[in-house]
Amino acid sequence: MSPISQFILKIHGRCDLSCDHCYMYEHADQSWRTKARTMAPHTLATAARRIAEHAARWQLPGVRVVLHGGEPLLVGVAGLRSALTELTTAIAPVTRLQLLMQSNGVLLTEEFCDLLAEFGVRLGISLDGDRRSNDLHRRFANGNSSHAEAVRALELLRRPGYRHVYAGILCTVDIRNDPIAVYEALLEHRPPRIDFLLPHATWDAPPLRPAGEATAYAIWLGRIHTRWLADGQPVRVRMFDSLHSGAVGGPTGSEQIGLGAADLVVVETDGSWEQADSLKTAFDGAPETGMSVFAHAVDEVAALPEITRRQLGLAGLSEECRSCPVVGQCGGGMFAHRYSTARGFDNPSVYCADLKELIVVVNDSVQVAAVATEQPAATALTDLIDQVGSGAGDERAVTYLADSQVAISRALVVAIADQLRGHPYAAEGWELLGDVDRRSPAATAAVLAHPFVRVWAVGILRGSARDGDAGHGYLCAVAAAAAIRARMSAEVPVPVVGGRLHLPGLGTVVLPAGAAVDVADVVSTAEGFTVRHGGTVVRVDHGGESGDPRWLPVRTLVAPGIEVLLEDADPHRDCHKWQPRQRLDVAEAAAWQRSFAEAWEIIEAEAAYQLPGLRAGLRAMVPLEAGPAGELRASTSRHAFGSVGAERAAPDALAVMIVHEFQHGKLGVLLDLCDLFDTASPVKLQVGWRPDPRPIEGVLQGTYAHLAVTRLWRVRAARSGPGREQAAAAFRQYDGWTRAAVDALRSSGALTPVGERFVDHLAEALAAPSS
């Protein structure tokens, strides 16, 4: 038995519309006729207590409660306030409570919106497109259109004060409607997400199909998918997002699609525990469990075979489904859609042919986009938001982030070149760098990808660079490093500061003490390079080897599938507010290698989903000076993507620091590429990990970093043995901090649409498995 984390409460059992495609009133199950019209206060209080008890027993980090019907707004403002107060009072002290509501929007008013905003409820509106499309089904009992009322509700939700309440639009597919007209009509309402729902049907009561069109629903959805891609994916579409994620092996997060467990139960108006109410389309009594909140705990419901069979993944599917090549994405389709009188639910979905065809179309589009652009599949902004927001970002997404940093560093260096007129020697570096870039652009890109080149460039352009005139001259060191990587014949003067000449990504030459700022000549050849400074000559081959002790190569840390620099000498290494270590001795460097390798093993075991991104983006580890006793230090500079500064610590702690700090780096790059929040917003939010209110960017950074740490502690807490209680406590703390911060961000009013999309993904990732 697994715990239940999602609960649908039918707070009102009737509706003010008479939609002829409604599974609640128009399909096989007609039990609504015998149930209470509204959920009585004592019924709701009992249900809330049952949910709280279950959450406490299983130490659930959060539960989701969806207020549903019928039409939930029929309970009125006072009734809704009473229900929300009861739920919050009973559940919130035990676990994080996420409240949602699905409505037709007819009765929505400012007073309702204020109440939803007060309790942090997210509201979805049901709308099937433009007026003509919507009127096909969603009408009042007298036949009048409900379209104007739904549009008015959506206009309310788009107001700045209510935007954070707006969860999205649910649209039931009807293939008689023009798919593009439906799509365009939904986009007009600027929803944060669209859910396309296949009309509920079974093998006994199959969906509408024009003669000869075996995949009419795939064709209809495929046309929208093509247009959605062409538009740059301007809105999250749950079905398409799920299929795209499944195409690259990710989670689908949808009941309609995928193999994820469905941990959901319903509380009817009379207090009956029921299965998912989509089952009402199968047969009369299909959702019933024979249990109620008054006599049965959630654990008793969760143990029912009817509930557990929906959590078996592949093992719970029919033989046809288990042998299908796209079952990992399809997951057999929605459970209710598999029903037939002859075989029960041991069938593929009645939409099987449509799902197969749609999956082929989606997968082909993902592959074609990658080939056509010769870019990672995640280069579209929304793809990037989705990938990074999922909690990590795959290899393609993080590669794209890394490549974008090269482009930014290149632009910064070009800006510096405009300042070089009259500089005694830096102009020579600019000329050489241009020559290398023309002849070997990969060599230039490799140097510009070094994390601290951008740190240097930002310092120059801000006028805060160290070492005065030598700051601009460091461009010569960048050019020399590029020429050496390209194995080009070249000679360039390079600044020597404090008796050291540093070549980014390669190493440092220690020269005799002279002037505070001096210059040496670096000569690159096909065999290696030479540094000449007065009577001193230091020769190094292309393997970084030299018999001269004055040459200090950058050392590396190695683990399976990755090699990063142990950066303890770069003069521009930025560790935020912490002091970096100076050159480590041989024993210290060896200790770092052991710690890194063991930390990497821990990441492989506890946060494997982070590995592709780390391999694609982690470039350097910067050793930090130890903090006071008991305080472990780690940091990441906003302008040094790919670097992680950390104090050498026990491998399990170092693993946490690497994952935590790399999250900061990825989000920093994403913020370079798009605005996730209104940069002029004065809003500050209180967070659990800091005593002082934080600006929106700080909250985003902390939330994203803590998301990864939360998932890591969750894995550790699930294991038996020493340290489990400590891990469980750490998990609860980080999970609570992160979930509260997500809620605060959603309610801030400061997020842009893509920022809302990103934060929605963070919320989903918190509930996802940690593998």
Rosetta blueprint (number, residue, H / E / L):
1 M L
2 S L
3 P L
4 I L
5 S L
6 Q E
7 F E
8 I E
9 L E
10 K E
11 I L
12 H E
13 G L
14 R L
15 C L
16 D L
17 L L
18 S L
19 C L
20 D L
21 H L
22 C L
23 Y H
24 M H
25 Y H
26 E H
27 H L
28 A L
29 D L
30 Q L
31 S H
32 W H
33 R H
34 T H
35 K L
36 A L
37 R L
38 T E
39 M L
40 A L
41 P H
42 H H
43 T H
44 L H
45 A H
46 T H
47 A H
48 A H
49 R H
50 R H
51 I H
52 A H
53 E H
54 H H
55 A H
56 A H
57 R H
58 W H
59 Q L
60 L L
61 P L
62 G E
63 V E
64 R E
65 V E
66 V E
67 L E
68 H E
69 G L
70 G L
71 E L
72 P H
73 L H
74 L H
75 V H
76 G H
77 V H
78 A H
79 G H
80 L H
81 R H
82 S H
83 A H
84 L H
85 T H
86 E H
87 L H
88 T H
89 T H
90 A H
91 I H
92 A L
93 P L
94 V L
95 T L
96 R E
97 L E
98 Q E
99 L E
100 L E
101 M E
102 Q E
103 S E
104 N L
105 G L
106 V L
107 L L
108 L L
109 T L
110 E H
111 E H
112 F H
113 C H
114 D H
115 L H
116 L H
117 A H
118 E H
119 F H
120 G L
121 V L
122 R E
123 L E
124 G E
125 I E
126 S E
127 L L
128 D L
129 G L
130 D L
131 R H
132 R H
133 S H
134 N H
135 D H
136 L L
137 H L
138 R L
139 R E
140 F L
141 A L
142 N L
143 G L
144 N L
145 S E
146 S L
147 H H
148 A H
149 E H
150 A H
151 V H
152 R H
153 A H
154 L H
155 E H
156 L H
157 L H
158 R L
159 R L
160 P L
161 G L
162 Y L
163 R H
164 H H
165 V H
166 Y E
167 A E
168 G E
169 I E
170 L E
171 C E
172 T E
173 V L
174 D L
175 I L
176 R L
177 N L
178 D L
179 P H
180 I H
181 A H
182 V H
183 Y H
184 E H
185 A H
186 L H
187 L H
188 E L
189 H L
190 R L
191 P L
192 P L
193 R E
194 I E
195 D E
196 F E
197 L E
198 L L
199 P L
200 H L
201 A L
202 T L
203 W L
204 D L
205 A L
206 P L
207 P L
208 L L
209 R L
210 P L
211 A L
212 G L
213 E L
214 A L
215 T L
216 A H
217 Y H
218 A H
219 I H
220 W H
221 L H
222 G H
223 R H
224 I H
225 H H
226 T H
227 R H
228 W H
229 L H
230 A H
231 D L
232 G L
233 Q L
234 P L
235 V L
236 R E
237 V E
238 R H
239 M H
240 F H
241 D H
242 S H
243 L H
244 H H
245 S H
246 G H
247 A H
248 V L
249 G L
250 G L
251 P L
252 T L
253 G L
254 S L
255 E L
256 Q L
257 I L
258 G L
259 L L
260 G L
261 A L
262 A L
263 D L
264 L E
265 V E
266 V E
267 V E
268 E L
269 T L
270 D L
271 G L
272 S E
273 W E
274 E E
275 Q L
276 A L
277 D H
278 S H
279 L H
280 K H
281 T H
282 A L
283 F L
284 D L
285 G L
286 A L
287 P L
288 E E
289 T E
290 G E
291 M E
292 S E
293 V L
294 F L
295 A L
296 H L
297 A L
298 V H
299 D H
300 E H
301 V H
302 A H
303 A L
304 L L
305 P H
306 E H
307 I H
308 T H
309 R H
310 R H
311 Q H
312 L L
313 G H
314 L H
315 A H
316 G H
317 L L
318 S L
319 E H
320 E H
321 C H
322 R H
323 S L
324 C L
325 P L
326 V L
327 V H
328 G H
329 Q H
330 C H
331 G L
332 G L
333 G L
334 M L
335 F H
336 A H
337 H H
338 R H
339 Y L
340 S E
341 T L
342 A L
343 R L
344 G E
345 F L
346 D L
347 N L
348 P L
349 S L
350 V L
351 Y L
352 C H
353 A H
354 D H
355 L H
356 K H
357 E H
358 L H
359 I H
360 V H
361 V H
362 V H
363 N H
364 D H
365 S H
366 V H
367 Q H
368 V H
369 A H
370 A H
371 V H
372 A H
373 T H
374 E L
375 Q L
376 P L
377 A L
378 A L
379 T L
380 A L
381 L H
382 T H
383 D H
384 L H
385 I H
386 D H
387 Q H
388 V H
389 G H
390 S L
391 G L
392 A L
393 G L
394 D L
395 E H
396 R H
397 A H
398 V H
399 T H
400 Y H
401 L H
402 A H
403 D H
404 S H
405 Q H
406 V H
407 A H
408 I H
409 S H
410 R H
411 A H
412 L H
413 V H
414 V H
415 A H
416 I H
417 A H
418 D L
419 Q L
420 L L
421 R L
422 G L
423 H L
424 P L
425 Y L
426 A H
427 A H
428 E H
429 G H
430 W H
431 E H
432 L H
433 L H
434 G H
435 D H
436 V H
437 D H
438 R H
439 R H
440 S L
441 P H
442 A H
443 A H
444 T H
445 A H
446 A H
447 V H
448 L H
449 A L
450 H L
451 P H
452 F H
453 V H
454 R H
455 V H
456 W H
457 A H
458 V H
459 G H
460 I H
461 L H
462 R H
463 G L
464 S L
465 A L
466 R L
467 D L
468 G L
469 D H
470 A H
471 G H
472 H H
473 G H
474 Y H
475 L H
476 C H
477 A H
478 V H
479 A H
480 A H
481 A H
482 A H
483 A H
484 I H
485 R H
486 A H
487 R L
488 M L
489 S L
490 A E
491 E E
492 V E
493 P E
494 V E
495 P E
496 V E
497 V E
498 G L
499 G L
500 R E
501 L E
502 H E
503 L E
504 P L
505 G L
506 L L
507 G E
508 T E
509 V E
510 V E
511 L L
512 P L
513 A L
514 G L
515 A L
516 A L
517 V E
518 D E
519 V E
520 A E
521 D E
522 V E
523 V E
524 S E
525 T L
526 A L
527 E L
528 G E
529 F E
530 T E
531 V E
532 R E
533 H E
534 G L
535 G L
536 T E
537 V E
538 V E
539 R E
540 V E
541 D E
542 H L
543 G L
544 G L
545 E L
546 S L
547 G L
548 D L
549 P L
550 R L
551 W E
552 L E
553 P E
554 V L
555 R E
556 T E
557 L E
558 V E
559 A E
560 P L
561 G L
562 I E
563 E E
564 V E
565 L E
566 L E
567 E L
568 D L
569 A L
570 D L
571 P L
572 H L
573 R L
574 D L
575 C L
576 H L
577 K L
578 W L
579 Q L
580 P E
581 R L
582 Q L
583 R L
584 L L
585 D L
586 V H
587 A H
588 E H
589 A H
590 A H
591 A H
592 W H
593 Q H
594 R H
595 S H
596 F H
597 A H
598 E H
599 A H
600 W H
601 E H
602 I H
603 I H
604 E H
605 A H
606 E H
607 A L
608 A H
609 Y H
610 Q H
611 L H
612 P H
613 G H
614 L H
615 R H
616 A H
617 G H
618 L L
619 R L
620 A E
621 M E
622 V E
623 P E
624 L E
625 E L
626 A L
627 G L
628 P L
629 A L
630 G L
631 E L
632 L L
633 R L
634 A E
635 S E
636 T L
637 S L
638 R L
639 H L
640 A L
641 F L
642 G L
643 S E
644 V E
645 G E
646 A E
647 E L
648 R L
649 A L
650 A L
651 P H
652 D H
653 A H
654 L H
655 A H
656 V H
657 M H
658 I H
659 V H
660 H H
661 E H
662 F H
663 Q H
664 H H
665 G H
666 K H
667 L H
668 G H
669 V H
670 L H
671 L H
672 D H
673 L H
674 C L
675 D L
676 L L
677 F E
678 D L
679 T L
680 A L
681 S L
682 P L
683 V L
684 K E
685 L E
686 Q L
687 V L
688 G L
689 W L
690 R L
691 P L
692 D L
693 P L
694 R E
695 P E
696 I H
697 E H
698 G H
699 V H
700 L H
701 Q H
702 G H
703 T H
704 Y H
705 A H
706 H H
707 L H
708 A H
709 V H
710 T H
711 R H
712 L H
713 W H
714 R H
715 V H
716 R H
717 A H
718 A L
719 R L
720 S L
721 G L
722 P L
723 G L
724 R H
725 E H
726 Q H
727 A H
728 A H
729 A H
730 A H
731 F H
732 R H
733 Q H
734 Y H
735 D H
736 G H
737 W H
738 T H
739 R H
740 A H
741 A H
742 V H
743 D H
744 A H
745 L H
746 R H
747 S H
748 S L
749 G L
750 A L
751 L E
752 T L
753 P H
754 V H
755 G H
756 E H
757 R H
758 F H
759 V H
760 D H
761 H H
762 L H
763 A H
764 E H
765 A H
766 L H
767 A H
768 A L
769 P L
770 S L
771 S L
